[in-house]
Amino acid sequence: MRFGERGEWYVVGQFGLLGLLGLALWLTPSFSPPWLIGWGRGLAWVGLGILLLAAWQLGRNLTALPKPRSGGYLVREGLYRVVRHPIYCGVLLWAIGSSLAHLNLWTVGLSALLFGLLDWKAALEERFLEQLYPEYQGYKRRVKKLIPWVY
C-alpha cells in the first residue's frame, strides 16, 4: 500500500495545522479581553475532555488515519450517539477555545483551516465506513457529523 491510500496526507495536514496553532498560541500577541480568556480556556478544556473520552470509547478501533482498522466494529454508543466524529469535535472545541483565549488572526485562521481539513477527513472516513458497514447509512441519517444536533 502506498503512502496516501489510507488518508495519511490528512493526518500530516491535521498535525501540521495543530503544530502551527500551538506556535501561534505561543508566539503571537493576544487581543482577548479577560472575560473571553476564561470562556476560551473553559471551552478548550471541554474539547480536550471530549477528545479523550471519545478516544477511550473508540477502543481498539482508534487510529489517526481515516481508513478504519481491519477487524474493527462500528461504534455508536457513548459520545458516538450524539456526534459521528466526537474526536474531531473535541479537537475543534480545543482549537476554537484556545483561539478565543488567545485571539488574533493567526489563531482564528488556523482554527478555520483545521475545521475545513477535519470536515474533509471525516468525509473520506465516512466513505470507508460506508463500504465496511451497511448500517452506517442509517447512522449517518440520524447523527450529525461534527457539531451535535447542528452539523
MODELLER restraints for C-alpha pairs under 7 A, 6 or more apart:
rsr = mdl.restraints
at = mdl.atoms
rsr.add(forms.Gaussian(group=physical.xy_distance, feature=features.Distance(at['CA:6:A'], at['CA:65:A']), mean=6.42, stdev=0.5))
rsr.add(forms.Gaussian(group=physical.xy_distance, feature=features.Distance(at['CA:6:A'], at['CA:66:A']), mean=6.43, stdev=0.5))
rsr.add(forms.Gaussian(group=physical.xy_distance, feature=features.Distance(at['CA:6:A'], at['CA:67:A']), mean=5.11, stdev=0.5))
rsr.add(forms.Gaussian(group=physical.xy_distance, feature=features.Distance(at['CA:7:A'], at['CA:65:A']), mean=5.87, stdev=0.5))
rsr.add(forms.Gaussian(group=physical.xy_distance, feature=features.Distance(at['CA:7:A'], at['CA:66:A']), mean=5.55, stdev=0.5))
rsr.add(forms.Gaussian(group=physical.xy_distance, feature=features.Distance(at['CA:7:A'], at['CA:67:A']), mean=6.64, stdev=0.5))
rsr.add(forms.Gaussian(group=physical.xy_distance, feature=features.Distance(at['CA:8:A'], at['CA:65:A']), mean=6.15, stdev=0.5))
rsr.add(forms.Gaussian(group=physical.xy_distance, feature=features.Distance(at['CA:10:A'], at['CA:121:A']), mean=6.12, stdev=0.5))
rsr.add(forms.Gaussian(group=physical.xy_distance, feature=features.Distance(at['CA:11:A'], at['CA:64:A']), mean=6.54, stdev=0.5))
rsr.add(forms.Gaussian(group=physical.xy_distance, feature=features.Distance(at['CA:11:A'], at['CA:65:A']), mean=6.41, stdev=0.5))
rsr.add(forms.Gaussian(group=physical.xy_distance, feature=features.Distance(at['CA:14:A'], at['CA:114:A']), mean=6.70, stdev=0.5))
rsr.add(forms.Gaussian(group=physical.xy_distance, feature=features.Distance(at['CA:14:A'], at['CA:117:A']), mean=6.92, stdev=0.5))
rsr.add(forms.Gaussian(group=physical.xy_distance, feature=features.Distance(at['CA:17:A'], at['CA:110:A']), mean=6.58, stdev=0.5))
rsr.add(forms.Gaussian(group=physical.xy_distance, feature=features.Distance(at['CA:17:A'], at['CA:114:A']), mean=6.35, stdev=0.5))
rsr.add(forms.Gaussian(group=physical.xy_distance, feature=features.Distance(at['CA:21:A'], at['CA:107:A']), mean=6.03, stdev=0.5))
rsr.add(forms.Gaussian(group=physical.xy_distance, feature=features.Distance(at['CA:21:A'], at['CA:110:A']), mean=6.04, stdev=0.5))
rsr.add(forms.Gaussian(group=physical.xy_distance, feature=features.Distance(at['CA:24:A'], at['CA:106:A']), mean=6.33, stdev=0.5))
rsr.add(forms.Gaussian(group=physical.xy_distance, feature=features.Distance(at['CA:24:A'], at['CA:107:A']), mean=6.10, stdev=0.5))
rsr.add(forms.Gaussian(group=physical.xy_distance, feature=features.Distance(at['CA:25:A'], at['CA:102:A']), mean=6.32, stdev=0.5))
rsr.add(forms.Gaussian(group=physical.xy_distance, feature=features.Distance(at['CA:25:A'], at['CA:107:A']), mean=6.78, stdev=0.5))
rsr.add(forms.Gaussian(group=physical.xy_distance, feature=features.Distance(at['CA:30:A'], at['CA:102:A']), mean=4.70, stdev=0.5))
rsr.add(forms.Gaussian(group=physical.xy_distance, feature=features.Distance(at['CA:30:A'], at['CA:103:A']), mean=5.11, stdev=0.5))
rsr.add(forms.Gaussian(group=physical.xy_distance, feature=features.Distance(at['CA:30:A'], at['CA:104:A']), mean=5.88, stdev=0.5))
rsr.add(forms.Gaussian(group=physical.xy_distance, feature=features.Distance(at['CA:31:A'], at['CA:102:A']), mean=6.68, stdev=0.5))
rsr.add(forms.Gaussian(group=physical.xy_distance, feature=features.Distance(at['CA:31:A'], at['CA:103:A']), mean=5.15, stdev=0.5))
rsr.add(forms.Gaussian(group=physical.xy_distance, feature=features.Distance(at['CA:31:A'], at['CA:104:A']), mean=6.09, stdev=0.5))
rsr.add(forms.Gaussian(group=physical.xy_distance, feature=features.Distance(at['CA:32:A'], at['CA:100:A']), mean=6.76, stdev=0.5))
rsr.add(forms.Gaussian(group=physical.xy_distance, feature=features.Distance(at['CA:32:A'], at['CA:101:A']), mean=6.05, stdev=0.5))
rsr.add(forms.Gaussian(group=physical.xy_distance, feature=features.Distance(at['CA:32:A'], at['CA:102:A']), mean=5.79, stdev=0.5))
rsr.add(forms.Gaussian(group=physical.xy_distance, feature=features.Distance(at['CA:32:A'], at['CA:103:A']), mean=5.03, stdev=0.5))
rsr.add(forms.Gaussian(group=physical.xy_distance, feature=features.Distance(at['CA:36:A'], at['CA:100:A']), mean=6.33, stdev=0.5))
rsr.add(forms.Gaussian(group=physical.xy_distance, feature=features.Distance(at['CA:36:A'], at['CA:101:A']), mean=5.93, stdev=0.5))
rsr.add(forms.Gaussian(group=physical.xy_distance, feature=features.Distance(at['CA:37:A'], at['CA:100:A']), mean=6.51, stdev=0.5))
rsr.add(forms.Gaussian(group=physical.xy_distance, feature=features.Distance(at['CA:37:A'], at['CA:101:A']), mean=3.86, stdev=0.5))
rsr.add(forms.Gaussian(group=physical.xy_distance, feature=features.Distance(at['CA:37:A'], at['CA:102:A']), mean=6.91, stdev=0.5))
rsr.add(forms.Gaussian(group=physical.xy_distance, feature=features.Distance(at['CA:38:A'], at['CA:101:A']), mean=6.82, stdev=0.5))
rsr.add(forms.Gaussian(group=physical.xy_distance, feature=features.Distance(at['CA:40:A'], at['CA:97:A']), mean=3.99, stdev=0.5))
rsr.add(forms.Gaussian(group=physical.xy_distance, feature=features.Distance(at['CA:40:A'], at['CA:98:A']), mean=5.69, stdev=0.5))
rsr.add(forms.Gaussian(group=physical.xy_distance, feature=features.Distance(at['CA:40:A'], at['CA:100:A']), mean=4.81, stdev=0.5))
rsr.add(forms.Gaussian(group=physical.xy_distance, feature=features.Distance(at['CA:40:A'], at['CA:101:A']), mean=4.41, stdev=0.5))
rsr.add(forms.Gaussian(group=physical.xy_distance, feature=features.Distance(at['CA:41:A'], at['CA:97:A']), mean=5.77, stdev=0.5))
rsr.add(forms.Gaussian(group=physical.xy_distance, feature=features.Distance(at['CA:41:A'], at['CA:98:A']), mean=6.12, stdev=0.5))
rsr.add(forms.Gaussian(group=physical.xy_distance, feature=features.Distance(at['CA:41:A'], at['CA:101:A']), mean=5.83, stdev=0.5))
rsr.add(forms.Gaussian(group=physical.xy_distance, feature=features.Distance(at['CA:43:A'], at['CA:93:A']), mean=6.24, stdev=0.5))
rsr.add(forms.Gaussian(group=physical.xy_distance, feature=features.Distance(at['CA:43:A'], at['CA:94:A']), mean=6.48, stdev=0.5))
rsr.add(forms.Gaussian(group=physical.xy_distance, feature=features.Distance(at['CA:43:A'], at['CA:97:A']), mean=4.76, stdev=0.5))
rsr.add(forms.Gaussian(group=physical.xy_distance, feature=features.Distance(at['CA:44:A'], at['CA:93:A']), mean=5.81, stdev=0.5))
rsr.add(forms.Gaussian(group=physical.xy_distance, feature=features.Distance(at['CA:44:A'], at['CA:94:A']), mean=3.78, stdev=0.5))
rsr.add(forms.Gaussian(group=physical.xy_distance, feature=features.Distance(at['CA:44:A'], at['CA:95:A']), mean=6.73, stdev=0.5))
rsr.add(forms.Gaussian(group=physical.xy_distance, feature=features.Distance(at['CA:44:A'], at['CA:97:A']), mean=4.38, stdev=0.5))
rsr.add(forms.Gaussian(group=physical.xy_distance, feature=features.Distance(at['CA:44:A'], at['CA:98:A']), mean=5.65, stdev=0.5))
rsr.add(forms.Gaussian(group=physical.xy_distance, feature=features.Distance(at['CA:45:A'], at['CA:94:A']), mean=6.63, stdev=0.5))
rsr.add(forms.Gaussian(group=physical.xy_distance, feature=features.Distance(at['CA:47:A'], at['CA:90:A']), mean=4.03, stdev=0.5))
rsr.add(forms.Gaussian(group=physical.xy_distance, feature=features.Distance(at['CA:47:A'], at['CA:91:A']), mean=6.11, stdev=0.5))
rsr.add(forms.Gaussian(group=physical.xy_distance, feature=features.Distance(at['CA:47:A'], at['CA:93:A']), mean=4.53, stdev=0.5))
rsr.add(forms.Gaussian(group=physical.xy_distance, feature=features.Distance(at['CA:47:A'], at['CA:94:A']), mean=4.58, stdev=0.5))
rsr.add(forms.Gaussian(group=physical.xy_distance, feature=features.Distance(at['CA:48:A'], at['CA:90:A']), mean=5.81, stdev=0.5))
rsr.add(forms.Gaussian(group=physical.xy_distance, feature=features.Distance(at['CA:48:A'], at['CA:91:A']), mean=6.82, stdev=0.5))
rsr.add(forms.Gaussian(group=physical.xy_distance, feature=features.Distance(at['CA:48:A'], at['CA:94:A']), mean=5.91, stdev=0.5))
rsr.add(forms.Gaussian(group=physical.xy_distance, feature=features.Distance(at['CA:50:A'], at['CA:86:A']), mean=6.86, stdev=0.5))
rsr.add(forms.Gaussian(group=physical.xy_distance, feature=features.Distance(at['CA:50:A'], at['CA:87:A']), mean=6.84, stdev=0.5))
rsr.add(forms.Gaussian(group=physical.xy_distance, feature=features.Distance(at['CA:50:A'], at['CA:90:A']), mean=5.01, stdev=0.5))
rsr.add(forms.Gaussian(group=physical.xy_distance, feature=features.Distance(at['CA:51:A'], at['CA:86:A']), mean=6.62, stdev=0.5))
rsr.add(forms.Gaussian(group=physical.xy_distance, feature=features.Distance(at['CA:51:A'], at['CA:87:A']), mean=4.50, stdev=0.5))
rsr.add(forms.Gaussian(group=physical.xy_distance, feature=features.Distance(at['CA:51:A'], at['CA:90:A']), mean=4.42, stdev=0.5))
rsr.add(forms.Gaussian(group=physical.xy_distance, feature=features.Distance(at['CA:51:A'], at['CA:91:A']), mean=6.30, stdev=0.5))
rsr.add(forms.Gaussian(group=physical.xy_distance, feature=features.Distance(at['CA:54:A'], at['CA:79:A']), mean=6.28, stdev=0.5))
rsr.add(forms.Gaussian(group=physical.xy_distance, feature=features.Distance(at['CA:54:A'], at['CA:86:A']), mean=5.87, stdev=0.5))
rsr.add(forms.Gaussian(group=physical.xy_distance, feature=features.Distance(at['CA:54:A'], at['CA:87:A']), mean=5.60, stdev=0.5))
rsr.add(forms.Gaussian(group=physical.xy_distance, feature=features.Distance(at['CA:55:A'], at['CA:62:A']), mean=6.46, stdev=0.5))
rsr.add(forms.Gaussian(group=physical.xy_distance, feature=features.Distance(at['CA:55:A'], at['CA:87:A']), mean=6.47, stdev=0.5))
rsr.add(forms.Gaussian(group=physical.xy_distance, feature=features.Distance(at['CA:57:A'], at['CA:78:A']), mean=6.91, stdev=0.5))
rsr.add(forms.Gaussian(group=physical.xy_distance, feature=features.Distance(at['CA:58:A'], at['CA:75:A']), mean=6.56, stdev=0.5))
rsr.add(forms.Gaussian(group=physical.xy_distance, feature=features.Distance(at['CA:61:A'], at['CA:69:A']), mean=6.05, stdev=0.5))
rsr.add(forms.Gaussian(group=physical.xy_distance, feature=features.Distance(at['CA:61:A'], at['CA:72:A']), mean=5.57, stdev=0.5))
rsr.add(forms.Gaussian(group=physical.xy_distance, feature=features.Distance(at['CA:66:A'], at['CA:121:A']), mean=6.44, stdev=0.5))
rsr.add(forms.Gaussian(group=physical.xy_distance, feature=features.Distance(at['CA:66:A'], at['CA:124:A']), mean=6.47, stdev=0.5))
rsr.add(forms.Gaussian(group=physical.xy_distance, feature=features.Distance(at['CA:66:A'], at['CA:125:A']), mean=4.41, stdev=0.5))
rsr.add(forms.Gaussian(group=physical.xy_distance, feature=features.Distance(at['CA:67:A'], at['CA:125:A']), mean=5.85, stdev=0.5))
rsr.add(forms.Gaussian(group=physical.xy_distance, feature=features.Distance(at['CA:67:A'], at['CA:128:A']), mean=6.03, stdev=0.5))
rsr.add(forms.Gaussian(group=physical.xy_distance, feature=features.Distance(at['CA:79:A'], at['CA:86:A']), mean=6.40, stdev=0.5))
rsr.add(forms.Gaussian(group=physical.xy_distance, feature=features.Distance(at['CA:80:A'], at['CA:86:A']), mean=6.49, stdev=0.5))
rsr.add(forms.Gaussian(group=physical.xy_distance, feature=features.Distance(at['CA:81:A'], at['CA:143:A']), mean=6.88, stdev=0.5))
rsr.add(forms.Gaussian(group=physical.xy_distance, feature=features.Distance(at['CA:82:A'], at['CA:143:A']), mean=6.21, stdev=0.5))
rsr.add(forms.Gaussian(group=physical.xy_distance, feature=features.Distance(at['CA:82:A'], at['CA:148:A']), mean=5.73, stdev=0.5))
rsr.add(forms.Gaussian(group=physical.xy_distance, feature=features.Distance(at['CA:83:A'], at['CA:143:A']), mean=5.70, stdev=0.5))
rsr.add(forms.Gaussian(group=physical.xy_distance, feature=features.Distance(at['CA:83:A'], at['CA:144:A']), mean=5.24, stdev=0.5))
rsr.add(forms.Gaussian(group=physical.xy_distance, feature=features.Distance(at['CA:83:A'], at['CA:145:A']), mean=5.68, stdev=0.5))
rsr.add(forms.Gaussian(group=physical.xy_distance, feature=features.Distance(at['CA:83:A'], at['CA:146:A']), mean=6.05, stdev=0.5))
rsr.add(forms.Gaussian(group=physical.xy_distance, feature=features.Distance(at['CA:83:A'], at['CA:147:A']), mean=6.58, stdev=0.5))
rsr.add(forms.Gaussian(group=physical.xy_distance, feature=features.Distance(at['CA:83:A'], at['CA:148:A']), mean=5.17, stdev=0.5))
rsr.add(forms.Gaussian(group=physical.xy_distance, feature=features.Distance(at['CA:84:A'], at['CA:143:A']), mean=6.19, stdev=0.5))
rsr.add(forms.Gaussian(group=physical.xy_distance, feature=features.Distance(at['CA:84:A'], at['CA:144:A']), mean=6.14, stdev=0.5))
rsr.add(forms.Gaussian(group=physical.xy_distance, feature=features.Distance(at['CA:84:A'], at['CA:145:A']), mean=4.94, stdev=0.5))
rsr.add(forms.Gaussian(group=physical.xy_distance, feature=features.Distance(at['CA:84:A'], at['CA:146:A']), mean=6.62, stdev=0.5))
rsr.add(forms.Gaussian(group=physical.xy_distance, feature=features.Distance(at['CA:85:A'], at['CA:145:A']), mean=6.02, stdev=0.5))
rsr.add(forms.Gaussian(group=physical.xy_distance, feature=features.Distance(at['CA:85:A'], at['CA:146:A']), mean=5.66, stdev=0.5))
rsr.add(forms.Gaussian(group=physical.xy_distance, feature=features.Distance(at['CA:86:A'], at['CA:146:A']), mean=6.79, stdev=0.5))
rsr.add(forms.Gaussian(group=physical.xy_distance, feature=features.Distance(at['CA:88:A'], at['CA:118:A']), mean=6.58, stdev=0.5))
rsr.add(forms.Gaussian(group=physical.xy_distance, feature=features.Distance(at['CA:88:A'], at['CA:146:A']), mean=6.82, stdev=0.5))
rsr.add(forms.Gaussian(group=physical.xy_distance, feature=features.Distance(at['CA:89:A'], at['CA:146:A']), mean=5.35, stdev=0.5))
rsr.add(forms.Gaussian(group=physical.xy_distance, feature=features.Distance(at['CA:89:A'], at['CA:147:A']), mean=6.47, stdev=0.5))
rsr.add(forms.Gaussian(group=physical.xy_distance, feature=features.Distance(at['CA:92:A'], at['CA:115:A']), mean=6.53, stdev=0.5))
rsr.add(forms.Gaussian(group=physical.xy_distance, feature=features.Distance(at['CA:95:A'], at['CA:111:A']), mean=5.72, stdev=0.5))
rsr.add(forms.Gaussian(group=physical.xy_distance, feature=features.Distance(at['CA:96:A'], at['CA:111:A']), mean=6.16, stdev=0.5))
rsr.add(forms.Gaussian(group=physical.xy_distance, feature=features.Distance(at['CA:99:A'], at['CA:107:A']), mean=5.04, stdev=0.5))
rsr.add(forms.Gaussian(group=physical.xy_distance, feature=features.Distance(at['CA:99:A'], at['CA:108:A']), mean=5.69, stdev=0.5))
rsr.add(forms.Gaussian(group=physical.xy_distance, feature=features.Distance(at['CA:129:A'], at['CA:136:A']), mean=6.73, stdev=0.5))
rsr.add(forms.Gaussian(group=physical.xy_distance, feature=features.Distance(at['CA:130:A'], at['CA:136:A']), mean=5.56, stdev=0.5))
rsr.add(forms.Gaussian(group=physical.xy_distance, feature=features.Distance(at['CA:130:A'], at['CA:137:A']), mean=6.65, stdev=0.5))
rsr.add(forms.Gaussian(group=physical.xy_distance, feature=features.Distance(at['CA:144:A'], at['CA:150:A']), mean=6.55, stdev=0.5))
rsr.add(forms.Gaussian(group=physical.xy_distance, feature=features.Distance(at['CA:144:A'], at['CA:151:A']), mean=5.22, stdev=0.5))
rsr.add(forms.Gaussian(group=physical.xy_distance, feature=features.Distance(at['CA:145:A'], at['CA:151:A']), mean=5.55, stdev=0.5))
